[in-house]
Amino acid sequence: MDVDILFKIAGIGIIVAVLNQVLSRSGKDEYTMVTTLAGLIIVFMILLPHLIELFDYIKAVFDL
């Protein structure tokens, strides 16, 4: 796993946290959940190829 991926995930987390604070303080509480969900989906899309690679490796190790 590259360190770049960790920095991307941390950056997305910081951006989502700041957006949630700004939206919460401006009274747009319904958009904070949407922002959090969008951040979670983006992180999952970044991790998806690596998860597939992990499962392929596990299948190869256990001869499944």
CHARMM internal coordinates of N, CA and C (Angstrom, degrees):
IC EDIT
DIST 1 N 1 CA 1.4503
DIST 1 CA 1 C 1.5248
ANGL 1 N 1 CA 1 C 108.47
DIST 1 C 2 N 1.2860
ANGL 1 CA 1 C 2 N 115.10
DIHE 1 N 1 CA 1 C 2 N 129.58
DIST 2 N 2 CA 1.4540
ANGL 1 C 2 N 2 CA 119.90
DIHE 1 CA 1 C 2 N 2 CA -179.34
DIST 2 CA 2 C 1.5181
ANGL 2 N 2 CA 2 C 110.94
DIHE 1 C 2 N 2 CA 2 C -78.68
DIST 2 C 3 N 1.3143
ANGL 2 CA 2 C 3 N 114.63
DIHE 2 N 2 CA 2 C 3 N 155.70
DIST 3 N 3 CA 1.4604
ANGL 2 C 3 N 3 CA 120.46
DIHE 2 CA 2 C 3 N 3 CA 176.96
DIST 3 CA 3 C 1.5281
ANGL 3 N 3 CA 3 C 110.03
DIHE 2 C 3 N 3 CA 3 C -72.60
DIST 3 C 4 N 1.3278
ANGL 3 CA 3 C 4 N 116.20
DIHE 3 N 3 CA 3 C 4 N -25.18
DIST 4 N 4 CA 1.4665
ANGL 3 C 4 N 4 CA 120.02
DIHE 3 CA 3 C 4 N 4 CA 178.68
DIST 4 CA 4 C 1.5268
ANGL 4 N 4 CA 4 C 111.96
DIHE 3 C 4 N 4 CA 4 C -58.74
DIST 4 C 5 N 1.3077
ANGL 4 CA 4 C 5 N 115.93
DIHE 4 N 4 CA 4 C 5 N -37.62
DIST 5 N 5 CA 1.4608
ANGL 4 C 5 N 5 CA 119.78
DIHE 4 CA 4 C 5 N 5 CA -179.53
DIST 5 CA 5 C 1.5237
ANGL 5 N 5 CA 5 C 110.24
DIHE 4 C 5 N 5 CA 5 C -64.66
DIST 5 C 6 N 1.3233
ANGL 5 CA 5 C 6 N 115.91
DIHE 5 N 5 CA 5 C 6 N -41.65
DIST 6 N 6 CA 1.4667
ANGL 5 C 6 N 6 CA 119.48
DIHE 5 CA 5 C 6 N 6 CA 178.90
DIST 6 CA 6 C 1.5250
ANGL 6 N 6 CA 6 C 111.12
DIHE 5 C 6 N 6 CA 6 C -63.62
DIST 6 C 7 N 1.3284
ANGL 6 CA 6 C 7 N 116.73
DIHE 6 N 6 CA 6 C 7 N -39.88
DIST 7 N 7 CA 1.4613
ANGL 6 C 7 N 7 CA 119.80
DIHE 6 CA 6 C 7 N 7 CA 178.20
DIST 7 CA 7 C 1.5270
ANGL 7 N 7 CA 7 C 111.43
DIHE 6 C 7 N 7 CA 7 C -66.87
DIST 7 C 8 N 1.3245
ANGL 7 CA 7 C 8 N 117.02
DIHE 7 N 7 CA 7 C 8 N -37.96
DIST 8 N 8 CA 1.4625
ANGL 7 C 8 N 8 CA 119.99
DIHE 7 CA 7 C 8 N 8 CA 177.33
DIST 8 CA 8 C 1.5246
ANGL 8 N 8 CA 8 C 110.90
DIHE 7 C 8 N 8 CA 8 C -63.03
DIST 8 C 9 N 1.3248
ANGL 8 CA 8 C 9 N 116.11
DIHE 8 N 8 CA 8 C 9 N -45.31
DIST 9 N 9 CA 1.4616
ANGL 8 C 9 N 9 CA 120.25
DIHE 8 CA 8 C 9 N 9 CA -179.29
DIST 9 CA 9 C 1.5253
ANGL 9 N 9 CA 9 C 110.36
DIHE 8 C 9 N 9 CA 9 C -65.13
DIST 9 C 10 N 1.3308
ANGL 9 CA 9 C 10 N 116.61
DIHE 9 N 9 CA 9 C 10 N -41.82
DIST 10 N 10 CA 1.4695
ANGL 9 C 10 N 10 CA 119.84
DIHE 9 CA 9 C 10 N 10 CA 178.23
DIST 10 CA 10 C 1.5271
ANGL 10 N 10 CA 10 C 110.54
DIHE 9 C 10 N 10 CA 10 C -64.24
DIST 10 C 11 N 1.3193
ANGL 10 CA 10 C 11 N 117.54
DIHE 10 N 10 CA 10 C 11 N -40.72
DIST 11 N 11 CA 1.4611
ANGL 10 C 11 N 11 CA 120.93
DIHE 10 CA 10 C 11 N 11 CA 178.34
DIST 11 CA 11 C 1.5109
ANGL 11 N 11 CA 11 C 112.21
DIHE 10 C 11 N 11 CA 11 C -63.11
DIST 11 C 12 N 1.3226
ANGL 11 CA 11 C 12 N 116.34
DIHE 11 N 11 CA 11 C 12 N -42.68
DIST 12 N 12 CA 1.4603
ANGL 11 C 12 N 12 CA 120.12
DIHE 11 CA 11 C 12 N 12 CA 177.69
DIST 12 CA 12 C 1.5246
ANGL 12 N 12 CA 12 C 110.08
DIHE 11 C 12 N 12 CA 12 C -64.25
DIST 12 C 13 N 1.3321
ANGL 12 CA 12 C 13 N 116.49
DIHE 12 N 12 CA 12 C 13 N -39.62
DIST 13 N 13 CA 1.4595
ANGL 12 C 13 N 13 CA 119.99
DIHE 12 CA 12 C 13 N 13 CA 178.28
DIST 13 CA 13 C 1.5101
ANGL 13 N 13 CA 13 C 112.47
DIHE 12 C 13 N 13 CA 13 C -62.92
DIST 13 C 14 N 1.3226
ANGL 13 CA 13 C 14 N 116.80
DIHE 13 N 13 CA 13 C 14 N -41.43
DIST 14 N 14 CA 1.4706
ANGL 13 C 14 N 14 CA 120.52
DIHE 13 CA 13 C 14 N 14 CA 178.92
DIST 14 CA 14 C 1.5262
ANGL 14 N 14 CA 14 C 110.61
DIHE 13 C 14 N 14 CA 14 C -66.11
DIST 14 C 15 N 1.3204
ANGL 14 CA 14 C 15 N 116.46
DIHE 14 N 14 CA 14 C 15 N -43.33
DIST 15 N 15 CA 1.4681
ANGL 14 C 15 N 15 CA 120.19
DIHE 14 CA 14 C 15 N 15 CA 179.88
DIST 15 CA 15 C 1.5316
ANGL 15 N 15 CA 15 C 110.48
DIHE 14 C 15 N 15 CA 15 C -62.94
DIST 15 C 16 N 1.3246
ANGL 15 CA 15 C 16 N 116.61
DIHE 15 N 15 CA 15 C 16 N -44.01
DIST 16 N 16 CA 1.4635
ANGL 15 C 16 N 16 CA 120.23
DIHE 15 CA 15 C 16 N 16 CA 179.94
DIST 16 CA 16 C 1.5273
ANGL 16 N 16 CA 16 C 110.48
DIHE 15 C 16 N 16 CA 16 C -64.54
DIST 16 C 17 N 1.3332
ANGL 16 CA 16 C 17 N 117.25
DIHE 16 N 16 CA 16 C 17 N -40.46
DIST 17 N 17 CA 1.4707
ANGL 16 C 17 N 17 CA 120.30
DIHE 16 CA 16 C 17 N 17 CA 179.55
DIST 17 CA 17 C 1.5239
ANGL 17 N 17 CA 17 C 111.14
DIHE 16 C 17 N 17 CA 17 C -63.79
DIST 17 C 18 N 1.3245
ANGL 17 CA 17 C 18 N 116.98
DIHE 17 N 17 CA 17 C 18 N -42.47
DIST 18 N 18 CA 1.4655
ANGL 17 C 18 N 18 CA 120.14
DIHE 17 CA 17 C 18 N 18 CA 179.07
DIST 18 CA 18 C 1.5296
ANGL 18 N 18 CA 18 C 110.57
DIHE 17 C 18 N 18 CA 18 C -66.05
DIST 18 C 19 N 1.3279
ANGL 18 CA 18 C 19 N 116.67
DIHE 18 N 18 CA 18 C 19 N -44.25
DIST 19 N 19 CA 1.4618
ANGL 18 C 19 N 19 CA 119.47
DIHE 18 CA 18 C 19 N 19 CA 178.34
DIST 19 CA 19 C 1.5274
ANGL 19 N 19 CA 19 C 111.41
DIHE 18 C 19 N 19 CA 19 C -62.06
DIST 19 C 20 N 1.3172
ANGL 19 CA 19 C 20 N 116.99
DIHE 19 N 19 CA 19 C 20 N -39.03
DIST 20 N 20 CA 1.4637
ANGL 19 C 20 N 20 CA 119.63
DIHE 19 CA 19 C 20 N 20 CA 178.26
DIST 20 CA 20 C 1.5204
ANGL 20 N 20 CA 20 C 111.38
DIHE 19 C 20 N 20 CA 20 C -63.81
DIST 20 C 21 N 1.3145
ANGL 20 CA 20 C 21 N 117.52
DIHE 20 N 20 CA 20 C 21 N -40.87
DIST 21 N 21 CA 1.4668
ANGL 20 C 21 N 21 CA 120.42
DIHE 20 CA 20 C 21 N 21 CA 178.36
DIST 21 CA 21 C 1.5222
ANGL 21 N 21 CA 21 C 111.21
DIHE 20 C 21 N 21 CA 21 C -64.59
DIST 21 C 22 N 1.3306
ANGL 21 CA 21 C 22 N 116.20
DIHE 21 N 21 CA 21 C 22 N -44.72
DIST 22 N 22 CA 1.4647
ANGL 21 C 22 N 22 CA 120.20
DIHE 21 CA 21 C 22 N 22 CA -179.19
DIST 22 CA 22 C 1.5260
ANGL 22 N 22 CA 22 C 110.47
DIHE 21 C 22 N 22 CA 22 C -64.09
DIST 22 C 23 N 1.3262
ANGL 22 CA 22 C 23 N 116.47
DIHE 22 N 22 CA 22 C 23 N -45.79
DIST 23 N 23 CA 1.4642
ANGL 22 C 23 N 23 CA 119.54
DIHE 22 CA 22 C 23 N 23 CA -179.30
DIST 23 CA 23 C 1.5205
ANGL 23 N 23 CA 23 C 111.74
DIHE 22 C 23 N 23 CA 23 C -67.50
DIST 23 C 24 N 1.3142
ANGL 23 CA 23 C 24 N 116.90
DIHE 23 N 23 CA 23 C 24 N -36.42
DIST 24 N 24 CA 1.4622
ANGL 23 C 24 N 24 CA 120.09
DIHE 23 CA 23 C 24 N 24 CA 179.78
DIST 24 CA 24 C 1.5244
ANGL 24 N 24 CA 24 C 111.54
DIHE 23 C 24 N 24 CA 24 C -66.93
DIST 24 C 25 N 1.3053
ANGL 24 CA 24 C 25 N 116.58
DIHE 24 N 24 CA 24 C 25 N -41.34
DIST 25 N 25 CA 1.4657
ANGL 24 C 25 N 25 CA 120.28
DIHE 24 CA 24 C 25 N 25 CA -178.96
DIST 25 CA 25 C 1.5211
ANGL 25 N 25 CA 25 C 112.47
DIHE 24 C 25 N 25 CA 25 C -72.77
DIST 25 C 26 N 1.3340
ANGL 25 CA 25 C 26 N 116.76
DIHE 25 N 25 CA 25 C 26 N -24.65
DIST 26 N 26 CA 1.4582
ANGL 25 C 26 N 26 CA 118.59
DIHE 25 CA 25 C 26 N 26 CA 179.14
DIST 26 CA 26 C 1.5308
ANGL 26 N 26 CA 26 C 112.01
DIHE 25 C 26 N 26 CA 26 C -89.77
DIST 26 C 27 N 1.3334
ANGL 26 CA 26 C 27 N 116.96
DIHE 26 N 26 CA 26 C 27 N 3.66
DIST 27 N 27 CA 1.4483
ANGL 26 C 27 N 27 CA 120.32
DIHE 26 CA 26 C 27 N 27 CA 175.95
DIST 27 CA 27 C 1.5114
ANGL 27 N 27 CA 27 C 114.88
DIHE 26 C 27 N 27 CA 27 C 86.62
DIST 27 C 28 N 1.2980
ANGL 27 CA 27 C 28 N 117.71
DIHE 27 N 27 CA 27 C 28 N 12.60
DIST 28 N 28 CA 1.4693
ANGL 27 C 28 N 28 CA 121.80
DIHE 27 CA 27 C 28 N 28 CA -179.64
DIST 28 CA 28 C 1.5307
ANGL 28 N 28 CA 28 C 109.69
DIHE 27 C 28 N 28 CA 28 C -101.05
DIST 28 C 29 N 1.3211
ANGL 28 CA 28 C 29 N 116.02
DIHE 28 N 28 CA 28 C 29 N 58.61
DIST 29 N 29 CA 1.4600
ANGL 28 C 29 N 29 CA 120.76
DIHE 28 CA 28 C 29 N 29 CA -175.08
DIST 29 CA 29 C 1.5270
ANGL 29 N 29 CA 29 C 112.96
DIHE 28 C 29 N 29 CA 29 C -63.91
DIST 29 C 30 N 1.3277
ANGL 29 CA 29 C 30 N 117.14
DIHE 29 N 29 CA 29 C 30 N -28.08
DIST 30 N 30 CA 1.4639
ANGL 29 C 30 N 30 CA 119.03
DIHE 29 CA 29 C 30 N 30 CA -179.09
DIST 30 CA 30 C 1.5305
ANGL 30 N 30 CA 30 C 111.61
DIHE 29 C 30 N 30 CA 30 C -69.64
DIST 30 C 31 N 1.3370
ANGL 30 CA 30 C 31 N 117.26
DIHE 30 N 30 CA 30 C 31 N -25.09
DIST 31 N 31 CA 1.4562
ANGL 30 C 31 N 31 CA 120.10
DIHE 30 CA 30 C 31 N 31 CA 179.79
DIST 31 CA 31 C 1.5296
ANGL 31 N 31 CA 31 C 112.72
DIHE 30 C 31 N 31 CA 31 C -84.02
DIST 31 C 32 N 1.3286
ANGL 31 CA 31 C 32 N 117.40
DIHE 31 N 31 CA 31 C 32 N -16.17
DIST 32 N 32 CA 1.4652
ANGL 31 C 32 N 32 CA 118.87
DIHE 31 CA 31 C 32 N 32 CA 179.66
DIST 32 CA 32 C 1.5284
ANGL 32 N 32 CA 32 C 110.75
DIHE 31 C 32 N 32 CA 32 C -66.66
DIST 32 C 33 N 1.3222
ANGL 32 CA 32 C 33 N 117.07
DIHE 32 N 32 CA 32 C 33 N -38.55
DIST 33 N 33 CA 1.4598
ANGL 32 C 33 N 33 CA 120.49
DIHE 32 CA 32 C 33 N 33 CA 178.01
DIST 33 CA 33 C 1.5229
ANGL 33 N 33 CA 33 C 110.54
DIHE 32 C 33 N 33 CA 33 C -65.92
DIST 33 C 34 N 1.3174
ANGL 33 CA 33 C 34 N 117.17
DIHE 33 N 33 CA 33 C 34 N -39.42
DIST 34 N 34 CA 1.4626
ANGL 33 C 34 N 34 CA 120.99
DIHE 33 CA 33 C 34 N 34 CA 179.00
DIST 34 CA 34 C 1.5250
ANGL 34 N 34 CA 34 C 109.95
DIHE 33 C 34 N 34 CA 34 C -64.97
DIST 34 C 35 N 1.3174
ANGL 34 CA 34 C 35 N 116.66
DIHE 34 N 34 CA 34 C 35 N -40.92
DIST 35 N 35 CA 1.4614
ANGL 34 C 35 N 35 CA 120.95
DIHE 34 CA 34 C 35 N 35 CA 178.78
DIST 35 CA 35 C 1.5194
ANGL 35 N 35 CA 35 C 110.99
DIHE 34 C 35 N 35 CA 35 C -64.15
DIST 35 C 36 N 1.3135
ANGL 35 CA 35 C 36 N 117.09
DIHE 35 N 35 CA 35 C 36 N -43.42
DIST 36 N 36 CA 1.4530
ANGL 35 C 36 N 36 CA 120.99
DIHE 35 CA 35 C 36 N 36 CA 178.57
DIST 36 CA 36 C 1.5218
ANGL 36 N 36 CA 36 C 111.20
DIHE 35 C 36 N 36 CA 36 C -63.98
DIST 36 C 37 N 1.3086
ANGL 36 CA 36 C 37 N 116.97
DIHE 36 N 36 CA 36 C 37 N -42.68
DIST 37 N 37 CA 1.4538
ANGL 36 C 37 N 37 CA 121.40
DIHE 36 CA 36 C 37 N 37 CA 179.12
DIST 37 CA 37 C 1.5280
ANGL 37 N 37 CA 37 C 111.04
DIHE 36 C 37 N 37 CA 37 C -64.75
DIST 37 C 38 N 1.3238
ANGL 37 CA 37 C 38 N 117.33
DIHE 37 N 37 CA 37 C 38 N -40.60
DIST 38 N 38 CA 1.4601
ANGL 37 C 38 N 38 CA 120.66
DIHE 37 CA 37 C 38 N 38 CA 178.11
DIST 38 CA 38 C 1.5282
ANGL 38 N 38 CA 38 C 110.92
DIHE 37 C 38 N 38 CA 38 C -64.16
DIST 38 C 39 N 1.3275
ANGL 38 CA 38 C 39 N 117.35
DIHE 38 N 38 CA 38 C 39 N -41.12
DIST 39 N 39 CA 1.4590
ANGL 38 C 39 N 39 CA 120.53
DIHE 38 CA 38 C 39 N 39 CA 177.02
DIST 39 CA 39 C 1.5122
ANGL 39 N 39 CA 39 C 111.94
DIHE 38 C 39 N 39 CA 39 C -63.22
DIST 39 C 40 N 1.3176
ANGL 39 CA 39 C 40 N 116.99
DIHE 39 N 39 CA 39 C 40 N -39.99
DIST 40 N 40 CA 1.4537
ANGL 39 C 40 N 40 CA 121.55
DIHE 39 CA 39 C 40 N 40 CA 178.63
DIST 40 CA 40 C 1.5266
ANGL 40 N 40 CA 40 C 111.30
DIHE 39 C 40 N 40 CA 40 C -64.97
DIST 40 C 41 N 1.3113
ANGL 40 CA 40 C 41 N 117.14
DIHE 40 N 40 CA 40 C 41 N -40.82
DIST 41 N 41 CA 1.4675
ANGL 40 C 41 N 41 CA 121.30
DIHE 40 CA 40 C 41 N 41 CA 178.78
DIST 41 CA 41 C 1.5242
ANGL 41 N 41 CA 41 C 110.41
DIHE 40 C 41 N 41 CA 41 C -66.18
DIST 41 C 42 N 1.3231
ANGL 41 CA 41 C 42 N 117.71
DIHE 41 N 41 CA 41 C 42 N -40.90
DIST 42 N 42 CA 1.4666
ANGL 41 C 42 N 42 CA 120.95
DIHE 41 CA 41 C 42 N 42 CA 179.06
DIST 42 CA 42 C 1.5180
ANGL 42 N 42 CA 42 C 110.66
DIHE 41 C 42 N 42 CA 42 C -63.27
DIST 42 C 43 N 1.3264
ANGL 42 CA 42 C 43 N 117.06
DIHE 42 N 42 CA 42 C 43 N -43.90
DIST 43 N 43 CA 1.4720
ANGL 42 C 43 N 43 CA 120.43
DIHE 42 CA 42 C 43 N 43 CA 179.00
DIST 43 CA 43 C 1.5218
ANGL 43 N 43 CA 43 C 110.17
DIHE 42 C 43 N 43 CA 43 C -64.44
DIST 43 C 44 N 1.3198
ANGL 43 CA 43 C 44 N 117.39
DIHE 43 N 43 CA 43 C 44 N -40.22
DIST 44 N 44 CA 1.4576
ANGL 43 C 44 N 44 CA 119.91
DIHE 43 CA 43 C 44 N 44 CA 178.45
DIST 44 CA 44 C 1.5218
ANGL 44 N 44 CA 44 C 111.22
DIHE 43 C 44 N 44 CA 44 C -63.75
DIST 44 C 45 N 1.3248
ANGL 44 CA 44 C 45 N 117.43
DIHE 44 N 44 CA 44 C 45 N -38.87
DIST 45 N 45 CA 1.4640
ANGL 44 C 45 N 45 CA 120.56
DIHE 44 CA 44 C 45 N 45 CA 178.59
DIST 45 CA 45 C 1.5346
ANGL 45 N 45 CA 45 C 111.16
DIHE 44 C 45 N 45 CA 45 C -66.60
DIST 45 C 46 N 1.3274
ANGL 45 CA 45 C 46 N 117.40
DIHE 45 N 45 CA 45 C 46 N -32.20
DIST 46 N 46 CA 1.4548
ANGL 45 C 46 N 46 CA 120.73
DIHE 45 CA 45 C 46 N 46 CA 176.68
DIST 46 CA 46 C 1.5321
ANGL 46 N 46 CA 46 C 110.42
DIHE 45 C 46 N 46 CA 46 C -69.76
DIST 46 C 47 N 1.3317
ANGL 46 CA 46 C 47 N 116.09
DIHE 46 N 46 CA 46 C 47 N -39.04
DIST 47 N 47 CA 1.4582
ANGL 46 C 47 N 47 CA 120.87
DIHE 46 CA 46 C 47 N 47 CA -176.09
DIST 47 CA 47 C 1.5198
ANGL 47 N 47 CA 47 C 114.12
DIHE 46 C 47 N 47 CA 47 C -83.57
DIST 47 C 48 N 1.3067
ANGL 47 CA 47 C 48 N 118.62
DIHE 47 N 47 CA 47 C 48 N -17.16
DIST 48 N 48 CA 1.4568
ANGL 47 C 48 N 48 CA 122.03
DIHE 47 CA 47 C 48 N 48 CA -174.39
DIST 48 CA 48 C 1.5268
ANGL 48 N 48 CA 48 C 113.95
DIHE 47 C 48 N 48 CA 48 C -56.07
DIST 48 C 49 N 1.3333
ANGL 48 CA 48 C 49 N 120.73
DIHE 48 N 48 CA 48 C 49 N -47.76
DIST 49 N 49 CA 1.4705
ANGL 48 C 49 N 49 CA 118.75
DIHE 48 CA 48 C 49 N 49 CA 178.42
DIST 49 CA 49 C 1.5268
ANGL 49 N 49 CA 49 C 113.01
DIHE 48 C 49 N 49 CA 49 C -61.41
DIST 49 C 50 N 1.3095
ANGL 49 CA 49 C 50 N 117.13
DIHE 49 N 49 CA 49 C 50 N -34.08
DIST 50 N 50 CA 1.4629
ANGL 49 C 50 N 50 CA 120.22
DIHE 49 CA 49 C 50 N 50 CA -179.81
DIST 50 CA 50 C 1.5232
ANGL 50 N 50 CA 50 C 111.28
DIHE 49 C 50 N 50 CA 50 C -73.96
DIST 50 C 51 N 1.3267
ANGL 50 CA 50 C 51 N 117.19
DIHE 50 N 50 CA 50 C 51 N -33.36
DIST 51 N 51 CA 1.4600
ANGL 50 C 51 N 51 CA 120.30
DIHE 50 CA 50 C 51 N 51 CA 175.41
DIST 51 CA 51 C 1.5256
ANGL 51 N 51 CA 51 C 111.09
DIHE 50 C 51 N 51 CA 51 C -67.25
DIST 51 C 52 N 1.3130
ANGL 51 CA 51 C 52 N 117.15
DIHE 51 N 51 CA 51 C 52 N -39.34
DIST 52 N 52 CA 1.4642
ANGL 51 C 52 N 52 CA 121.14
DIHE 51 CA 51 C 52 N 52 CA 177.08
DIST 52 CA 52 C 1.5269
ANGL 52 N 52 CA 52 C 109.57
DIHE 51 C 52 N 52 CA 52 C -63.19
DIST 52 C 53 N 1.3254
ANGL 52 CA 52 C 53 N 116.28
DIHE 52 N 52 CA 52 C 53 N -43.19
DIST 53 N 53 CA 1.4626
ANGL 52 C 53 N 53 CA 120.48
DIHE 52 CA 52 C 53 N 53 CA 177.38
DIST 53 CA 53 C 1.5297
ANGL 53 N 53 CA 53 C 111.13
DIHE 52 C 53 N 53 CA 53 C -61.66
DIST 53 C 54 N 1.3157
ANGL 53 CA 53 C 54 N 117.61
DIHE 53 N 53 CA 53 C 54 N -40.39
DIST 54 N 54 CA 1.4562
ANGL 53 C 54 N 54 CA 121.90
DIHE 53 CA 53 C 54 N 54 CA 178.44
DIST 54 CA 54 C 1.5243
ANGL 54 N 54 CA 54 C 111.17
DIHE 53 C 54 N 54 CA 54 C -62.83
DIST 54 C 55 N 1.3341
ANGL 54 CA 54 C 55 N 117.61
DIHE 54 N 54 CA 54 C 55 N -45.82
DIST 55 N 55 CA 1.4507
ANGL 54 C 55 N 55 CA 120.41
DIHE 54 CA 54 C 55 N 55 CA 179.76
DIST 55 CA 55 C 1.5316
ANGL 55 N 55 CA 55 C 111.79
DIHE 54 C 55 N 55 CA 55 C -66.06
DIST 55 C 56 N 1.3306
ANGL 55 CA 55 C 56 N 117.48
DIHE 55 N 55 CA 55 C 56 N -36.46
DIST 56 N 56 CA 1.4630
ANGL 55 C 56 N 56 CA 119.93
DIHE 55 CA 55 C 56 N 56 CA 175.19
DIST 56 CA 56 C 1.5229
ANGL 56 N 56 CA 56 C 111.04
DIHE 55 C 56 N 56 CA 56 C -63.86
DIST 56 C 57 N 1.3117
ANGL 56 CA 56 C 57 N 116.90
DIHE 56 N 56 CA 56 C 57 N -39.33
DIST 57 N 57 CA 1.4627
ANGL 56 C 57 N 57 CA 120.95
DIHE 56 CA 56 C 57 N 57 CA 178.56
DIST 57 CA 57 C 1.5300
ANGL 57 N 57 CA 57 C 110.48
DIHE 56 C 57 N 57 CA 57 C -65.85
DIST 57 C 58 N 1.3237
ANGL 57 CA 57 C 58 N 117.12
DIHE 57 N 57 CA 57 C 58 N -41.91
DIST 58 N 58 CA 1.4669
ANGL 57 C 58 N 58 CA 121.16
DIHE 57 CA 57 C 58 N 58 CA 178.88
DIST 58 CA 58 C 1.5269
ANGL 58 N 58 CA 58 C 109.88
DIHE 57 C 58 N 58 CA 58 C -64.06
DIST 58 C 59 N 1.3168
ANGL 58 CA 58 C 59 N 117.37
DIHE 58 N 58 CA 58 C 59 N -41.33
DIST 59 N 59 CA 1.4687
ANGL 58 C 59 N 59 CA 120.81
DIHE 58 CA 58 C 59 N 59 CA 177.39
DIST 59 CA 59 C 1.5173
ANGL 59 N 59 CA 59 C 110.43
DIHE 58 C 59 N 59 CA 59 C -62.26
DIST 59 C 60 N 1.3288
ANGL 59 CA 59 C 60 N 117.77
DIHE 59 N 59 CA 59 C 60 N -39.30
DIST 60 N 60 CA 1.4663
ANGL 59 C 60 N 60 CA 120.21
DIHE 59 CA 59 C 60 N 60 CA -179.70
DIST 60 CA 60 C 1.5276
ANGL 60 N 60 CA 60 C 111.30
DIHE 59 C 60 N 60 CA 60 C -70.21
DIST 60 C 61 N 1.3128
ANGL 60 CA 60 C 61 N 117.78
DIHE 60 N 60 CA 60 C 61 N -36.66
DIST 61 N 61 CA 1.4590
ANGL 60 C 61 N 61 CA 120.51
DIHE 60 CA 60 C 61 N 61 CA -179.00
DIST 61 CA 61 C 1.5273
ANGL 61 N 61 CA 61 C 110.69
DIHE 60 C 61 N 61 CA 61 C -67.77
DIST 61 C 62 N 1.3211
ANGL 61 CA 61 C 62 N 117.11
DIHE 61 N 61 CA 61 C 62 N -42.44
DIST 62 N 62 CA 1.4612
ANGL 61 C 62 N 62 CA 120.66
DIHE 61 CA 61 C 62 N 62 CA -176.32
DIST 62 CA 62 C 1.5219
ANGL 62 N 62 CA 62 C 112.44
DIHE 61 C 62 N 62 CA 62 C -94.20
DIST 62 C 63 N 1.3032
ANGL 62 CA 62 C 63 N 117.70
DIHE 62 N 62 CA 62 C 63 N 5.72
DIST 63 N 63 CA 1.4731
ANGL 62 C 63 N 63 CA 122.86
DIHE 62 CA 62 C 63 N 63 CA 177.23
DIST 63 CA 63 C 1.5246
ANGL 63 N 63 CA 63 C 112.42
DIHE 62 C 63 N 63 CA 63 C 55.78
DIST 63 C 64 N 1.3087
ANGL 63 CA 63 C 64 N 116.92
DIHE 63 N 63 CA 63 C 64 N 48.73
DIST 64 N 64 CA 1.4633
ANGL 63 C 64 N 64 CA 121.39
DIHE 63 CA 63 C 64 N 64 CA -179.64
DIST 64 CA 64 C 1.5139
ANGL 64 N 64 CA 64 C 111.69
DIHE 63 C 64 N 64 CA 64 C -93.13
END
COOR INIT
IC SEED 1 N 1 CA 1 C
IC BUILD
